[in-house]
Amino acid sequence: MTEKTVDALGWIRDRGVGELADKMGIEFVEFTLERAVATMPVEGNRQPANLLHGGAYVVLGESLGSMSANLHAGPDRLAVGIEINASHTRSARSGLVTAVCTPIHLGRTLTTHEIAIDDDQGRRCSTIRITNMIIDKKN
């Protein structure tokens, strides 16, 4: 574990996950440079056909990937999303979905993460890949 991850969940609690993630009920349950895990309820995030909205999967994936990239970037730099894609392979109808984010590349100026989202039965619902650019913070 690196110095950046000593109290990464505390860093998330102090920083916050953002208004949209809060409204959607996203909760971070594990957070290190090597792996981040969050859950999101299906209820309240469904589309009219009573399925979890595809955009909700993407919000969950981007929340995990962007926060993970910002942890890697460190306190004086900022990670900003430049590309995201999602393949939805199943639809959750109830319960919680769980997202697991792992790094594919952690560079000086770019990061890429893969986020696998499963339903309560452990079935893959969506696979997301996000690339973030790391820039210097402007004061």
Secondary structure, DSSP 8 states (H G I E B T S, - for coil): --GGGTTHHHHHHHH---HHHHHHT-EEEEE-SS-EEEEEESTTSB-TTSSB-HHHHHHHHHHHHHHHHHHHH-TTEEEEEEEEEEEE-S---SSEEEEEEEEEEE-SSEEEEEEEEE-TTS-EEEEEEEEEEEEE---
